Amino acid sequence: MGFGDLKSSSGLKVLNEFLADRSYIEGYVPSQADVAVFDAISSPPSADLCHALRWYNHIKSYQSQKNSLPGVKKPLGQYGPAGVADTTSGSAPAATSKDDDEDDDDIDLFGSDEEEDAEAARLKEQRLAEYAAKKAKKPALIAKSSILLDVKPWDDETDMAKLEECVRSIQMDGLVWGQSKLVPVGYGIKKLQIGCVVEDDKVGTDILEEQITAFEDFVQSMDVAAFNKI
């Protein structure tokens, strides 16, 4: 497993393809797996790698609290698609080679297993407590809103298909993308008008604008054209 060399364009391309249908490296919440891969990347992915760039910007927002994210950080070779080896310079090896046998005495294998077991037990208890709390509560009405966004490109040469692909690559709990169309604004320029439904407690227009305008090679600005409670 691995992504190849994450400090190269080929490695970032593997990461982009891996994240095409995932929000995170592992699971459904940010974890130490995301921190491990993020720390191995020397610079933000380019705009054409929209899935990797969306993930990079999202994990970057957790940098002040990255040490508190769940999970245990593992070598890069234990993440990513099967059949691809980790070759990132400076990363910890996924397995110990024969030449490294002399260093085996320095590795506390039992200690790391105990740490992982303790973390797994803590997460299990936390999830059981959360599940019990949810069952104890009466079903609450989820407030939702229908939002129509205007996403404007820089000029008439902007690849609008790629722009829309970047926008739709943004995935969050409580966000569902809807229909879209291109609307002429003048001088041969068209804007992307795209609808979405959001859960009010989870997704706001501020975070949508932040993530959409992060694709700065394609997006000039974003405006809210319509906002209706459902």
Buried (B, 14 or more C-beta within 10 A) or exposed (E): BBBBBBBBEEBBBBBBBBBEEEBBBBEEEBBBBBBBBBBBBEEBBBBBBBBBBBBBBBBEEBEEEBEEBBBBBBBBBBBBEEEBEBBBEEBBEBEEEEEEEEEEEEEEEEEEEEEEEEBEEEEEEEEEEEEEEEEEEEEEEEEBBBBBBBBBBBEEEBEBEBBBBBBEBBBBEBBEBEEBEBEEEEEEBBBBBBBBBBBEEEBBBEBBBBBBBBBEBBBBEBEEBEEEEE
